[in-house]
């Protein structure tokens, strides 16, 4: 099966617990990419990295992306003519002895659960139409409170306090 060829694709998926900034920097350094090229890799759309490569090259690319914390897609060419046993044998991530194979690209292993959103009453909300609106407009207004009457208060003379000069 040494004549099996692969396309290598990346859709921006990261491994669990991978730091996105570190992954971007690592891939940019390894492949000598500028900021725009790195941004295209992580745009969320599948990007063809390398076309028509052998299994050894696909394994090298998979290792580099794995070390960076990214998940690389390796798609065998002529997958219509290959049986499932050949896919596990030829794919870099497959294990011939255990019968494990790569999952199909782009599909879910489990159907996503349907989430029922709570019904919220938003009728009291509206948008501000003024163009110079800021978040300062959201601060609550403090009520005007009359200051208390302190006219009867005064300061005592410091020497008049007997506790300070106790000579016992």
C-alpha positions as CSV (number, residue, x, y, z in Angstrom):
1,X,0.0,0.0,0.0
2,X,3.0,2.3,-0.4
3,X,1.3,3.9,-3.4
4,X,-1.6,5.4,-1.4
5,X,-1.6,9.2,-1.5
6,X,-3.2,11.7,0.9
7,X,-4.5,15.3,0.9
8,X,-3.7,17.2,4.1
9,X,-6.3,19.7,5.4
10,X,-6.7,21.9,8.4
11,X,-9.9,23.6,9.6
12,X,-8.6,25.4,12.7
13,X,-9.5,22.7,15.2
14,X,-7.4,22.6,18.3
15,X,-6.7,19.7,20.7
16,X,-8.4,19.8,24.1
17,X,-6.5,22.1,26.4
18,X,-4.3,23.6,23.7
19,X,-3.4,27.3,24.0
20,X,-4.7,29.1,20.7
21,X,-2.0,31.8,20.8
22,X,0.8,29.3,21.3
23,X,-0.5,27.1,18.5
24,X,-0.8,30.0,16.1
25,X,2.8,31.1,16.9
26,X,4.2,27.6,16.7
27,X,2.6,26.9,13.3
28,X,3.6,30.4,12.0
29,X,7.2,29.7,13.0
30,X,7.5,26.2,11.7
31,X,5.9,27.0,8.3
32,X,7.4,30.6,8.1
33,X,3.9,32.2,7.8
34,X,3.0,35.8,8.2
35,X,0.1,37.0,10.3
36,X,-2.4,36.9,7.4
37,X,-1.5,33.3,6.4
38,X,-1.9,32.2,10.0
39,X,-5.3,34.0,10.2
40,X,-6.4,32.1,7.0
41,X,-5.4,28.8,8.7
42,X,-7.7,29.6,11.7
43,X,-10.6,31.1,9.8
44,X,-12.8,28.1,10.5
45,X,-12.9,26.9,6.9
46,X,-11.0,23.8,5.7
47,X,-7.6,24.8,4.1
48,X,-5.7,22.5,1.9
49,X,-2.2,22.3,3.3
50,X,-0.6,19.8,1.0
51,X,-2.0,17.7,-1.9
52,X,-1.2,14.2,-3.0
53,X,1.5,13.2,-0.4
54,X,2.7,9.8,0.7
55,X,2.0,8.3,4.1
56,X,5.4,9.3,5.5
57,X,4.9,12.9,4.6
58,X,1.3,12.9,6.0
59,X,2.7,11.4,9.2
60,X,5.3,14.2,9.5
61,X,2.7,16.9,9.0
62,X,0.4,15.2,11.5
63,X,3.2,15.1,14.1
64,X,4.1,18.8,13.6
65,X,0.5,19.9,13.9
66,X,0.0,17.6,16.9
67,X,3.0,19.1,18.7
68,X,1.6,22.6,18.1
69,X,-1.8,21.5,19.6
70,X,-3.8,21.4,16.4
71,X,-5.8,18.6,14.8
72,X,-4.9,17.9,11.2
73,X,-7.2,16.1,8.7
74,X,-5.6,13.5,6.5
75,X,-7.8,12.4,3.7
76,X,-6.8,9.4,1.5
77,X,-7.1,10.0,-2.2
78,X,-9.3,7.5,-4.2
79,X,-11.1,6.8,-1.0
80,X,-14.0,5.5,-3.1
81,X,-12.0,2.5,-4.3
82,X,-10.3,1.7,-1.0
83,X,-11.9,-0.7,1.4
84,X,-12.2,0.1,5.1
85,X,-9.3,-2.3,6.0
86,X,-7.0,-0.4,3.6
87,X,-7.9,2.9,5.1
88,X,-6.8,1.9,8.6
89,X,-3.6,0.4,7.2
90,X,-2.7,3.3,5.0
91,X,-3.7,6.2,7.1
92,X,-1.0,7.6,9.4
93,X,-3.4,7.5,12.4
94,X,-4.7,4.0,11.7
95,X,-3.7,0.9,13.6
96,X,-3.5,-2.2,11.5
97,X,-3.5,-4.7,14.3
98,X,-6.5,-3.3,16.3
99,X,-8.7,-2.5,13.3
100,X,-9.0,1.2,14.3
101,X,-9.7,3.7,11.5
102,X,-9.9,7.4,11.1
103,X,-13.4,8.9,11.4
104,X,-14.8,10.4,8.3
105,X,-13.8,14.0,7.7
106,X,-16.4,16.6,8.5
107,X,-18.9,14.5,10.3
108,X,-20.0,14.1,13.9
109,X,-19.4,10.9,15.8
110,X,-22.6,11.6,17.8
111,X,-25.6,13.6,16.9
112,X,-25.6,16.9,18.7
113,X,-28.2,17.3,21.3
114,X,-31.0,19.8,20.7
115,X,-30.9,22.7,23.2
116,X,-34.3,24.2,24.2
117,X,-33.8,27.9,24.7
118,X,-35.9,29.5,27.4
119,X,-38.6,31.9,26.2
120,X,-37.6,35.4,27.4
121,X,-39.7,38.5,27.4
122,X,-37.6,41.1,25.6
123,X,-40.4,43.5,24.8
124,X,-39.2,46.1,27.2
125,X,-35.8,46.3,25.5
126,X,-35.0,48.7,22.6
127,X,-32.1,50.0,20.7
128,X,-30.7,53.5,21.1
129,X,-30.9,55.4,17.8
130,X,-28.4,58.1,18.6
131,X,-25.0,57.7,16.9
132,X,-23.0,59.0,19.9
133,X,-24.3,56.7,22.5
134,X,-21.7,55.3,25.0
135,X,-21.7,52.9,28.0
136,X,-21.6,56.0,30.2
137,X,-25.2,56.4,29.4
138,X,-25.9,53.1,31.2
139,X,-24.6,54.3,34.6
140,X,-27.5,54.7,37.2
141,X,-28.3,58.2,38.2
142,X,-27.6,58.9,41.9
143,X,-30.6,60.6,43.6
144,X,-30.1,64.2,44.8
145,X,-29.9,64.0,48.6
146,X,-29.8,67.1,50.8
147,X,-26.7,67.0,53.1
148,X,-27.5,66.6,56.8
149,X,-27.5,69.7,59.1
150,X,-24.1,69.8,60.8
151,X,-24.3,73.4,62.1
152,X,-24.6,72.3,65.7
153,X,-21.3,70.3,65.6
154,X,-18.0,71.8,66.4
155,X,-14.4,71.0,67.2
156,X,-13.3,70.7,70.8
157,X,-10.2,72.3,72.1
158,X,-7.4,69.7,72.3
159,X,-6.1,70.8,75.7
160,X,-9.6,70.6,77.2
161,X,-9.6,66.8,77.2
162,X,-8.6,65.4,80.6
163,X,-7.9,61.9,79.3
164,X,-4.9,63.0,77.3
165,X,-3.0,64.5,80.3
166,X,-3.6,61.9,83.0
167,X,-0.6,62.0,85.4
168,X,-1.1,59.1,87.7
